[in-house]
Structure formats: C-alpha cells, structure tokens
C-alpha cells in the first residue's frame, strides 16, 4: 500500500473496520 494519499477517509474507515473484524476472528 504505497498510495496512502489516494485513500479516502470513508475507504480508510471501511478498511479499519474490516481489519478489526479480521483481528477479532483470529482473537488477537
């Protein structure tokens, strides 16, 4: 992910939520 400047705030929120759900599924 070298194009962080192209990511919109809404997209970043969705990526963060999906990342959190992934971490929860692995119970980290």
N, C-alpha and C positions, 0 to 999 in steps of 0.2 A: 504494500500500500504506500506508494510514493507520491500519490496525488491527493494528499490530505486537504489541499486547498480547494479541490473541486467538490468536496463532500458538503452537502447542505446540512444545516442543523437538524432538520427533520430526519434525514437519512442517518445522521450520526446517532440520533435518539433510537431509531429502529435497530441499528447495529448494536448499540449498547444494550438494549433490552434483550435482543436475541443472544448476545454474548452472556448476559446474566443468566438467562434461561438455560444456556448450554452448561454453564458452570454449576447450576443447581442440579441439572440432570446427572452430572458427574459427582455431585455432592462434595465439592471442594470447600 
